[in-house]
Amino acid sequence: MSPTLLSGDLVLVCGWLKPKVGDVVVVNTEQVGLVIKRLIALDEDSLQVAGDNLSSDSSINRIPLPRDRLKGKVILGKEQRRGLKLIKAA
């Protein structure tokens, strides 16, 4: 998902918000497991995703996937987390 997200970035994912085309989502794929991609198509039965890096391609880009593979919408990523701190519970 670079340049939007980089390996090691922390994200907060919400499973109950309804994603729309253009949102960044988490999808569970048979090929590679959990992935973060941008939602490019969505209907009642299926969805399609793609990464933001135009110079790189993925085996799941633009492939119809069952809608139940959608695990959640990324609601907080590296660009929105300015001013937030992770606090370790004692």
C-alpha positions as CSV (number, residue, x, y, z in Angstrom):
1,M,0.0,0.0,0.0
2,S,2.9,2.3,-0.3
3,P,3.1,5.2,-0.5
4,T,-0.1,5.5,1.6
5,L,1.0,2.9,4.2
6,L,4.5,1.4,4.7
7,S,5.5,-2.0,6.1
8,G,5.5,-1.6,9.9
9,D,2.9,1.1,10.0
10,L,0.1,0.7,12.6
11,V,-3.5,0.9,11.5
12,L,-6.8,0.9,13.3
13,V,-9.5,-1.2,11.6
14,C,-13.2,-1.0,12.1
15,G,-15.3,-4.1,11.2
16,W,-18.8,-2.5,11.5
17,L,-18.4,0.6,9.4
18,K,-19.7,0.2,5.8
19,P,-16.8,0.8,3.5
20,K,-17.2,2.6,0.2
21,V,-15.2,2.6,-3.0
22,G,-12.0,4.5,-2.4
23,D,-11.6,3.4,1.2
24,V,-8.6,1.5,2.5
25,V,-9.8,-1.9,3.7
26,V,-8.5,-5.2,5.2
27,V,-9.3,-8.3,3.2
28,N,-8.6,-11.9,4.1
29,T,-7.4,-13.7,0.9
30,E,-6.8,-17.4,0.3
31,Q,-3.6,-16.5,-1.6
32,V,-1.8,-14.4,1.0
33,G,-4.0,-14.0,4.1
34,L,-4.8,-10.6,5.5
35,V,-3.9,-7.7,3.2
36,I,-4.5,-3.9,3.2
37,K,-5.7,-2.6,-0.1
38,R,-7.9,0.2,-1.6
39,L,-11.5,-0.8,-2.4
40,I,-12.1,-0.2,-6.1
41,A,-15.4,-2.0,-6.6
42,L,-18.2,-3.3,-4.3
43,D,-21.5,-4.9,-4.9
44,E,-23.8,-7.2,-2.9
45,D,-21.8,-10.3,-3.6
46,S,-18.2,-9.3,-4.4
47,L,-15.5,-6.7,-4.1
48,Q,-12.3,-5.8,-5.9
49,V,-9.2,-4.2,-4.4
50,A,-5.9,-2.7,-5.6
51,G,-2.8,-1.3,-4.1
52,D,-1.8,2.4,-4.3
53,N,1.7,1.7,-5.7
54,L,1.2,2.0,-9.5
55,S,4.6,0.5,-10.2
56,S,3.8,-2.7,-8.4
57,D,1.1,-5.3,-8.9
58,S,-0.4,-8.0,-6.7
59,S,-2.0,-11.3,-7.5
60,I,-5.3,-10.1,-5.9
61,N,-5.5,-6.7,-7.7
62,R,-8.7,-6.3,-9.6
63,I,-9.8,-9.9,-9.0
64,P,-13.4,-10.4,-7.8
65,L,-13.4,-11.6,-4.3
66,P,-16.4,-12.8,-2.2
67,R,-17.7,-9.9,-0.1
68,D,-17.4,-12.0,3.1
69,R,-13.6,-11.7,2.7
70,L,-13.9,-8.0,3.7
71,K,-12.8,-7.8,7.4
72,G,-12.9,-4.0,8.0
73,K,-12.2,-0.5,7.0
74,V,-9.0,1.2,8.0
75,I,-10.1,4.2,10.0
76,L,-6.7,5.4,11.3
77,G,-3.4,5.2,9.5
78,K,0.0,6.9,9.6
79,E,-1.3,10.2,8.2
80,Q,-4.1,10.6,10.7
81,R,-2.2,9.5,13.8
82,R,-0.3,12.8,14.4
83,G,-0.6,13.7,18.0
84,L,-1.6,10.2,19.1
85,K,0.6,8.1,21.4
86,L,0.5,4.4,22.2
87,I,0.4,3.9,25.9
88,K,1.4,0.7,27.4
89,A,-0.9,-0.5,30.2
90,A,0.8,-1.1,33.5
